[in-house]
Amino acid sequence: MPLSGTRVCVVVPVRNEAENIWDTLDALRLQTDNKGHKIDPNLYEVLVLVNNCTDASFAITKEFQYKYPKFRLHIDQIQLPDPLANIGTVRSLLMDEAYRRFMLISNEEGIIASTDGDTIADQNWLYYIMSEIDKGNDAVGGRILALQQSDTARLYHLRDVTYRCLLAQAESLIDPQLHDPMPRHFQYFGASLAVTCKMYQLVGRLPQVPNLEDMAFHQALIRHDAKIRKSFNVKVYTSSRIQGRVDIGFSEQLRQWTLDSAANKTQQVESVEIQLRKFKLRKRLRKCWLEFQNRGLPQQELIDLASLLKFKIEWLHTQFTTAPYFGILWEAVEKALHQAHWQQSQRPQPIMKAIHELRTFIHDHQATVFQIDPDDNFLFVYKANA
């Protein structure tokens, strides 16, 4: 049973991480606040589930537990059958157990934080997670920085990060959210995420999918209008291996970028024009939704929106009146857009062209990209492409 004062339960799925798990656990043991003071060890605990291993991961984790008995580390191991031997199952088991433990002490505001067995948390990782939750947020996504990338994959990765961070800034300029102001990033992935128990239960817990479970969970949070803060202060450093432990994930993306670089393949991304149009549409729909919640559905605006989107007004009216959350309304509209005329115009474009277009848009709005961490890979691209 956890201590009554426990605020955070960190979950760590481990599969064949003998080379990394000691450093992962040590980084969690040595967490400090923003002034360098050690975080009270009674405020958090760590759950490790060693699954389907063929190396010494479990023995090393037990050795760590023996060496640091005051560190609140709980370890278990499991051998899952093939259909269930995936990261989705393991992370779900861990997060459900973290939730169960918080319910034992009746703490629905308890924070479930997730990282990975090949990842090193920044020394202030827990401090900034707790700080963001204390501001009223339901969930936190942290930056995930890659370690020791190959030169070929690194360039593709940095371009991708630049594009997505610029897109996040453009999104904030068009459709700002008070709980997630600039500077903000784009990531909510398993190596660095957190959520309150209350929100975890509300959205139906972690979706039962074999992989990309973090992305599916992110979508569930959006559907329920969760306040998700994507803070640059919350960050981890993860392995940049190209032979990963999952079929789909960061390691697979790095491998693909390496192959694309060798083939001199132009990096393609979603059309900036389409993305900006979506942000503007979402803002307009959100305004209409809020007016509907407060004063009733604005009929003329509904007619104008239906005409703009080429939707039947009856269909749009039904979405507004039946969706319990704006996120569910937007998901329905976005799905309909993909199935209709917008799908044909969604042609990808070269990433450098997209980056240029986003920089121009941001400059025209008298805003600048701002990143307080000089070690973040995001900045290096600006220096390289200046």
C-alpha positions in Angstrom: 0.0 0.0 0.0 1.4 3.4 -0.9 2.1 6.1 1.7 -0.8 8.4 2.4 1.2 11.4 1.2 2.1 9.9 -2.2 1.5 12.4 -5.0 3.1 10.6 -8.0 3.4 7.0 -9.1 5.9 6.6 -11.9 5.5 3.5 -14.1 8.4 2.0 -16.1 7.8 -0.9 -18.6 11.0 -2.8 -19.1 12.0 -5.4 -21.7 15.6 -6.3 -22.3 17.0 -3.1 -20.9 20.0 -4.4 -19.0 22.2 -1.7 -20.5 19.9 1.2 -19.5 17.7 0.4 -16.6 20.2 1.3 -13.8 20.6 4.8 -15.2 16.8 5.1 -15.6 16.2 4.3 -12.0 19.0 6.4 -10.7 17.6 9.4 -12.5 14.3 8.8 -10.8 15.9 8.3 -7.4 17.8 11.6 -7.6 14.9 14.0 -8.5 15.2 17.6 -7.3 13.1 20.7 -7.4 14.1 23.8 -9.5 16.4 25.0 -6.8 18.4 21.7 -6.6 16.8 20.5 -3.3 16.0 16.8 -3.3 12.3 15.9 -3.7 10.9 14.3 -0.6 11.1 10.5 -1.4 7.8 10.0 0.3 6.0 12.1 -2.4 6.5 9.5 -5.1 7.0 5.8 -5.8 8.2 3.8 -8.9 6.6 0.7 -10.3 8.7 -1.4 -12.7 7.2 -4.3 -14.7 9.9 -6.5 -16.3 8.2 -8.4 -19.1 9.3 -11.1 -21.5 13.0 -10.5 -20.9 15.9 -12.6 -22.1 18.6 -10.6 -20.4 19.5 -9.5 -16.8 17.0 -6.6 -16.6 15.1 -8.1 -13.6 18.3 -9.0 -11.7 19.7 -5.5 -12.2 16.5 -3.9 -11.1 16.5 -6.1 -7.9 20.1 -5.2 -7.3 19.2 -1.5 -7.5 16.4 -2.1 -5.0 18.7 -3.8 -2.6 21.4 -1.0 -2.9 18.8 1.8 -2.2 16.3 0.3 0.2 14.8 3.8 1.0 13.9 4.4 -2.6 10.3 3.4 -3.0 10.7 1.0 -5.8 8.3 -1.9 -6.5 9.3 -4.5 -9.0 7.4 -7.4 -10.7 8.1 -9.6 -13.7 5.8 -11.3 -16.1 5.9 -13.5 -19.2 3.1 -12.5 -21.5 1.8 -14.8 -24.3 2.5 -13.6 -27.8 -0.8 -11.9 -28.5 -0.3 -9.8 -25.4 3.4 -9.3 -25.4 3.4 -5.7 -26.4 4.0 -2.2 -25.0 0.3 -1.4 -25.0 -0.5 -4.3 -22.7 2.4 -3.6 -20.4 1.9 0.1 -20.0 -1.8 -0.5 -19.4 -1.1 -3.0 -16.6 1.3 -0.5 -15.0 -1.0 2.5 -15.2 -4.0 0.5 -14.0 -1.9 -0.7 -11.0 -0.8 2.9 -10.3 -4.5 3.9 -10.4 -5.4 1.0 -8.1 -2.8 2.0 -5.5 -4.0 5.6 -5.5 -7.5 4.4 -4.9 -6.3 2.5 -1.8 -5.5 5.9 -0.3 -8.6 7.6 -1.8 -6.5 10.0 -3.9 -8.1 10.7 -7.2 -5.8 13.7 -7.7 -2.8 11.3 -7.6 -0.6 11.7 -10.6 0.3 8.7 -12.8 3.6 9.4 -14.6 5.1 7.2 -17.4 8.5 6.8 -18.7 10.5 4.0 -20.4 13.3 1.6 -19.4 15.8 3.2 -21.9 15.0 6.8 -20.8 16.7 9.2 -18.4 14.4 11.7 -16.7 15.7 15.2 -16.3 16.5 16.0 -12.6 13.5 18.3 -12.4 11.1 16.0 -14.3 8.8 15.2 -11.3 9.0 18.7 -9.9 7.7 20.3 -13.1 5.1 17.6 -13.6 3.7 18.3 -10.2 3.9 22.1 -10.8 1.9 21.8 -14.0 -0.8 19.7 -12.4 -0.9 22.2 -9.5 -1.9 24.8 -12.0 -5.1 22.9 -12.7 -4.0 20.8 -15.7 -5.3 17.2 -16.0 -2.3 15.9 -18.0 1.3 16.8 -18.9 3.4 15.9 -21.9 7.1 16.3 -21.7 9.8 16.9 -24.4 11.6 13.7 -25.4 15.2 14.4 -26.5 17.2 11.8 -28.3 20.7 10.7 -27.3 23.6 9.9 -29.6 21.8 9.9 -32.9 23.5 9.0 -36.1 24.3 11.9 -38.4 21.8 10.7 -41.0 18.9 10.2 -38.7 19.7 13.3 -36.7 19.1 15.7 -39.5 15.8 14.2 -40.4 14.8 14.1 -36.7 15.7 17.8 -36.1 13.8 18.9 -39.2 10.7 16.9 -38.0 11.0 18.5 -34.5 11.3 21.9 -36.0 8.3 21.5 -38.2 6.1 20.2 -35.4 7.2 22.8 -32.8 6.5 25.6 -35.3 3.2 24.0 -36.0 2.4 23.9 -32.3 3.2 27.6 -32.1 1.1 28.4 -35.1 -1.7 26.5 -33.5 -1.4 28.5 -30.3 -1.5 31.8 -32.3 -4.7 30.8 -34.1 -6.5 28.8 -31.5 -4.9 29.6 -28.1 -5.6 27.6 -25.0 -5.1 29.3 -21.6 -3.9 26.2 -19.9 -1.2 25.5 -22.6 0.4 28.9 -23.5 3.6 29.4 -25.4 6.3 28.2 -25.2 4.7 24.8 -25.8 5.7 21.7 -27.8 3.9 18.9 -29.5 4.7 15.7 -27.7 2.6 13.4 -25.5 4.3 10.1 -25.6 4.9 7.2 -23.2 8.5 8.1 -22.4 7.3 11.4 -20.7 3.7 11.8 -19.9 1.5 12.2 -16.8 -2.2 12.3 -16.0 -4.3 12.6 -12.9 -6.2 9.5 -11.6 -9.5 11.4 -12.0 -8.9 12.1 -15.7 -7.4 8.6 -16.3 -10.6 7.0 -15.1 -12.9 9.6 -16.9 -11.4 8.8 -20.4 -11.7 5.1 -19.9 -8.0 4.4 -18.9 -5.3 3.5 -21.4 -6.8 2.2 -24.7 -6.3 -1.6 -25.3 -4.1 -1.4 -28.4 -0.8 -3.3 -29.0 1.2 -0.2 -29.9 0.9 3.6 -30.2 -1.1 3.3 -27.0 0.2 6.8 -25.9 -1.1 8.4 -29.0 -4.5 6.7 -28.6 -4.6 7.9 -25.0 -3.8 11.4 -26.1 -6.7 11.3 -28.5 -9.0 10.1 -25.6 -7.8 13.0 -23.5 -8.6 15.5 -26.3 -12.1 13.9 -26.8 -12.8 14.6 -23.2 -11.6 18.2 -23.2 -8.7 17.4 -20.8 -6.4 20.3 -20.0 -3.1 19.0 -21.4 0.0 21.0 -20.8 3.0 20.4 -23.1 5.8 22.0 -21.2 9.4 22.4 -22.3 10.4 22.2 -18.6 9.3 18.6 -18.4 11.9 16.6 -20.4 13.6 13.3 -20.7 16.5 11.9 -22.7 15.9 8.6 -24.5 17.8 6.0 -26.5 18.3 6.7 -30.2 18.7 3.0 -31.2 17.2 1.9 -34.5 16.6 -1.6 -33.3 13.8 -1.1 -30.8 11.7 -3.2 -28.5 8.4 -2.4 -30.3 7.3 -2.8 -33.9 6.1 0.8 -34.1 7.8 3.7 -32.2 10.6 6.1 -32.1 13.3 3.6 -32.9 11.4 2.5 -36.0 11.0 6.1 -37.1 14.8 6.6 -36.7 15.4 3.5 -38.8 13.1 4.8 -41.5 14.8 8.2 -41.5 18.2 6.5 -41.9 17.0 4.6 -44.9 15.4 7.7 -46.4 18.6 9.6 -46.0 20.6 6.9 -47.7 18.2 6.9 -50.6 18.3 10.7 -50.7 14.5 10.8 -50.2 12.9 14.2 -49.6 11.2 14.4 -46.2 7.5 15.0 -46.6 5.0 16.4 -44.1 1.4 17.4 -43.9 0.4 20.5 -45.9 0.8 23.7 -43.8 -2.1 25.3 -45.6 -4.4 22.5 -44.6 -3.2 22.4 -41.0 -3.7 26.2 -40.6 -7.2 26.0 -42.1 -8.0 23.3 -39.6 -6.8 25.4 -36.7 -9.0 28.3 -37.8 -12.0 26.1 -38.3 -11.5 24.5 -34.9 -11.4 28.0 -33.3 -14.6 29.0 -35.0 -16.3 25.7 -34.0 -15.1 26.1 -30.4 -16.5 29.7 -30.2 -19.8 28.4 -31.5 -19.7 25.5 -29.1 -19.1 27.8 -26.1 -22.0 30.0 -27.2 -24.2 27.0 -27.4 -23.3 25.9 -23.9 -24.0 29.4 -22.5 -26.8 30.9 -24.5 -28.1 28.3 -27.0 -27.1 27.3 -30.5 -26.4 30.4 -32.8 -28.5 29.4 -35.8 -27.0 31.8 -38.3 -23.4 30.7 -37.4 -24.5 27.1 -37.7 -25.9 27.7 -41.2 -22.7 29.5 -42.2 -20.5 26.7 -40.9 -22.6 24.0 -42.6 -22.3 26.0 -45.9 -18.6 26.5 -45.5 -17.9 22.8 -44.8 -20.5 21.5 -47.3 -22.2 19.6 -44.5 -25.9 19.0 -44.1 -27.1 21.5 -41.4 -29.1 18.7 -39.8 -26.0 16.6 -39.3 -24.0 19.5 -37.9 -26.9 20.4 -35.6 -27.0 16.8 -34.3 -23.2 16.8 -33.5 -23.6 20.1 -31.5 -26.5 18.9 -29.5 -25.4 15.4 -28.8 -21.6 15.7 -28.1 -20.9 15.9 -24.4 -17.5 17.5 -25.0 -16.1 19.8 -27.7 -13.4 17.3 -28.4 -16.0 14.7 -29.5 -17.7 17.3 -31.7 -14.3 18.2 -33.3 -13.4 14.6 -33.8 -16.7 14.0 -35.7 -16.2 17.1 -37.9 -12.5 16.2 -38.6 -13.5 12.7 -39.6 -16.1 14.0 -41.9 -13.7 16.4 -43.5 -11.2 13.6 -44.2 -14.0 11.6 -45.9 -15.1 14.5 -48.0 -13.5 17.2 -50.1 -10.6 18.1 -47.8 -9.1 14.7 -48.2 -8.3 15.4 -51.9 -6.4 18.6 -51.1 -4.3 17.0 -48.3 -1.1 16.5 -50.4 2.2 16.3 -48.4 4.9 18.9 -49.1 8.7 19.0 -48.6 9.5 19.6 -45.0 11.9 22.6 -45.6 9.1 24.3 -47.6 6.7 23.7 -44.7 9.2 25.1 -42.2 9.6 28.2 -44.3 5.9 28.7 -44.6 5.4 28.3 -40.8 8.2 30.7 -40.0 6.7 33.3 -42.4 3.3 32.8 -40.8 4.7 33.2 -37.3 6.8 36.2 -38.3 3.8 37.9 -39.9 2.0 37.5 -36.5 4.8 39.3 -34.8 5.8 36.2 -32.7 9.0 34.4 -32.3 9.9 30.8 -31.5 11.0 30.7 -27.9 12.7 27.9 -26.1 14.2 28.3 -22.6 16.3 25.2 -22.7 19.5 25.7 -24.6 20.2 21.9 -24.7 16.9 21.2 -26.5 17.6 19.9 -30.0 14.9 22.2 -31.3 17.3 25.2 -31.2 20.1 23.5 -33.1 18.0 23.4 -36.3 17.6 27.2 -36.2 21.4 27.6 -35.9 22.0 25.2 -38.7 19.4 26.7 -41.1 19.8 30.3 -40.1 
